[in-house]
Amino acid sequence: MNLHAIRAIYIYEMKRFFRTVMESLLSPVISTSLYFVVFGAAIGSRIDQVEGVAYGAFIVPGLIMLSVMTQAISNASFGIYFPKFIGTIFELLSAPINFLEIVIGYVGAAATKALLIGVVILITANFFVDLDIQHPVAMLAFLVMICLSFSLFGFIIGIWAENFQQLQLIPLLVITPLVFLGGSFYSISMLPPAWQTVTLFNPVVYLISGFRWSFFGTADVAIGYSLLAIAVFFALCLAAVWLIFKTGYRIKS
């Protein structure tokens, strides 16, 4: 394992993040505050509690998931796409490092950025609502796994994309709608029975449900299904990345 190569890639990507650290961290603070004003004040005044949890607190896991998933994908996809765009990826591929070290460097940096943003949102939420996290270790484990999984997914998108527009295609048209329809701001038990069944085909439901369980001990689906969902998604992304480097898909001329 070439630790020097991993460290070089990781530090380079993190430096790019810290060059705009104020914008990177200020944006989730502002957006989180706006969500609490809109959902917490406007809707929260009509919905007192959901499954025994104050509505303002209930939406916190969904807010974190929305930002963490999109940021992990965005950071990882741009991180690997830019070297491909300017041609420096060929220097990386010709260096004495293997695909695993490249992935660890880029995905590790993207996951770290997403994790920092998730922590910032969690801290910001505490200024608006009282949060008592029942399973802090499980919450951290879920957060780390989701950051890693969606960073891997973003890495795949960065390899697949042929222009900057395609980098935003899947996050905007697929991930964001799935998060909003995945029970991020409501419990799926509030839906009619037919729609509850349809919603269970949304994989994001299992991720949000498991993450919410770590906060409040309540979930829309069994925690075992949530753990299985994140494990399967992580494994599929890892297999896809391995296949990309094995075949040279869109990274070799």
C-alpha positions, 0 to 999 in steps of 0.5 A, a space after each residue: 500500500 503506497 501511503 505516500 500516494 494516498 496522502 498526496 491525493 487526499 491532502 490535495 483534495 482537502 486543500 481545494 476544499 479549505 480554499 473555499 472553506 467559508 463558502 463550503 461550510 456557510 452554505 449548509 448553515 444558511 440552508 439548514 436555517 432556512 429549512 427550519 424556518 420553512 418546515 419547522 415554523 410553518 409546517 411544524 405549527 400544524 404538525 406537533 409531533 411525528 411518532 412521538 418526536 417534535 417535528 422540528 427535531 424529526 426532520 434533522 436526520 433528513 436534513 443531514 442526509 439530504 446535504 451529506 448525500 449530495 455533497 459526497 457525490 458532488 465532491 467525489 465526482 468533481 474531484 476525479 472528473 477534473 483530472 480527466 478533463 484536463 488530462 492529468 489523470 493519465 499521469 496518475 494512471 502511469 504512476 506506481 500506484 494501484 486503483 485502490 490507492 487512487 480510490 482511497 485518496 479521492 473517496 476518502 477526501 470527499 467523504 471527509 468533506 461530506 462528514 464535516 458538512 454533516 457535523 456542521 448541520 448537526 451543530 446548527 440544528 441544535 440551535 433550533 431544536 433540542 436533540 437527544 441522540 439515543 444511539 450516538 455510535 450507531 449515528 456516527 457509523 451510519 453517517 460515515 458509511 453513507 459518506 463513503 458509499 455516496 462518495 464512491 457513487 460520486 466517483 463513478 459519476 465523475 468517471 462516467 460524465 463527459 461534461 460538467 452538466 452530466 456531473 449534476 444530472 444524477 444528483 439533481 434528477 435522481 438523488 434529490 427527488 429520492 431523498 425528498 420522497 424517501 421520508 426525509 421530512 415525514 414518516 411514511 406511515 403518514 402515507 396511504 397504504 398503497 403509497 407506503 408500499 410504493 415508497 418501500 421501493 425507494 432505497 433511500 427510505 432505508 438509509 434515512 430510516 436507519 439514520 433516524 433510528 440512531 437519533 430517536 429509536 424509531 424507524 419506518 423499516 426494521 434497522 436490519 434492512 437499513 444496515 443491509 441496504 447500506 452494505 449492499 449499496 457500498 458493495 455495488 459501488 466498490 464492485 463498479 469502481 473495480 470494474 471501471 479500472 479493470 476495463 479502463 472505462 472512460 479513463 483510457 484513450 
